[in-house]
């Protein structure tokens, strides 16, 4: 696949009153054309700084940023402004002009770029239809819900015909149902227009809903990257495990030893695995947590199990799960 974004050893440091903050430290990764790529990390991980480095709104102190084969670090300011027109951004707080109606909000950046009013209105109406808000063309932002405002912001970006769409915590201010609808819209846009999308978030649910690849940031460092399925089934680093396992923090209230996390896919979801293992070894085990979700259209699930006190029986059970091609890892440190 052809690369749309390639980042090579970029670093960014900010000077503050009591010293300096290394917001991004020696990060390298690539994103294929037409992909939906997630960048995830907890607050302070460096996500927003990294995404602003992708279009040089924050210029890295070191390293290079390539967009569709062009090194942005080598461009003049004039060339950089031209290149940025093909990189759209949507944010958590929409950034709509309150005194302009929906149609005029979408037209505004096109007018600045020199597009004729007639052409701007034509394109604005087209993309309003794309985001499902044709009937709101004359409405003002104050009359819209949060989800509708974000759809207008997306239409405004699409009207500029970008090659890349950067989404910086674009659903953080929305309720879960609206978040799901916005993510579904982004997926449709990706499929219809072939736009490469980069999703910045602290929520694993967002990554699992829409992304195919993911990079995990922790304190400005890229600690893990790969497919979303790989990250979900077998997180390798402490930071990734915190993000994946965060949903069942309540398990810490359950007492017991020898806890494991078992992951499974749609092919094994209908097998009576727990019943089989209990019958096989004639010993009960506790299910402390269980959940299923859809990742890239595939069913993926997980369970937290408390195994018997007998180390021998527990080891046999773990071996049984592995024979069934399930993911198994100890999670005592995370619950």
Buried (B, 14 or more C-beta within 10 A) or exposed (E): EEBBBBBBEBBBBEEEEEEEBBBBBBBEBBBBBBBBBBBBBBEBBBBBBBBBBBBBEBEBBBBBBBBBEEEBBEBEEEEBEEBBEBBBBBBBEBEBEEEBBBBBBBBBBBEEEEBEEEEBBEBBBBBBEBBBBEEBBEBBBEEBEBBBBBBBBBBBBBBBBBBBBBBBBBBBBBEEEBBBBBBEBBBEBBEEBEBBBBBBBBBBBBBBBBBBBBBBBBBBBBBBBBBBBBBBBBBBBEBBBBBBBEBBEEBEEBEEEBBBBBBBBEEBEEEEBBEEBBEEBEBEBEEBBEEEBEBBEEBBBBBBBBBBEEEEBBEBBBEBBEEBEBBBBEBEEBB
